[in-house]
Amino acid sequence: MDETDRGTNAVDSSRRGVRNARRIAVLTAGGDAPGMNAAIRAVVRTASGAGLEVLGAQRGFEGLIYGNFEPLPNRSVSNIIQHGGTILETSRTPEFSTEAGRSRSAENLRYRGVRGLIVMGGDGSLAAARAFVTDTGMRVMFIPATIDNDVPSTDYSIGFDTAVNTALEAIDRIRDTAFASDRLFFVEVMGRDSGFIALAVAIGGGAESVIVPEIPFDLDEMCRRIEDGQLRGKRSSIIVVSEGPRTGGASKIANAVTERLGMQSRLVVLGHIQRGGCTRAGRRAAVVANRRGARADRGGPVR
């Protein structure tokens, strides 16, 4: 089967009578986030109650380009609300950044009678969705779903709360061993160009310092604070660092501090464990995801 025909068999039967159907599509793009499945479920269940059919685009915008869709009836989203990741899968799709890719995506949607698209993702997915609307005139609703919490005008994006709680659990355990061994720990969290996770984890975990990409840091000042803490009797310190080239990463900073102060230090990179797992904090993320998924179906604000 040619790549351009991937996934088309899954919706062959749904094409009959497509002109009379009230149909929307949903996709998850960019990095996955805990709570995406809850939002997908809310979209499907709310749409069903409104008499709409839902198609799921597989692997984000890639599914739009290659016509890789699958019908999402009510039963397809049973027992997914507690699971991390996304049942629709996700990917980075450079082809969607071209006019040709977006035009082809719109053709695939219109061919299947899709009248509206719901996109879940972060700031990159939001920019892609805006370009899609500008080029094609398709109706698109966007649901902020990213652990980075980097979507403008959004207090908490889907996945952020869970990622912070996951990192805080690690910080609590690290502090135990840091105190026992009189060591300095550098903990690298995800975020890259957004320091929200690092800042929330540092405040919630009582870290001595935090380094985020938005604010230049002073190595001399940080070393002075660590030394002052030792003089006051502190037996350990934890420094939280956002990943990425703008901060230089925790490894580079840890090496510089160790060389300057001569202290024993350890590096912990939490990495992708912040993306996985079920939603946290009393199902708060699941509640947020459900509300935003339902509002997107109704055309309401999803902040």
Disulfide bonds with the S-S distance in Angstrom:
none
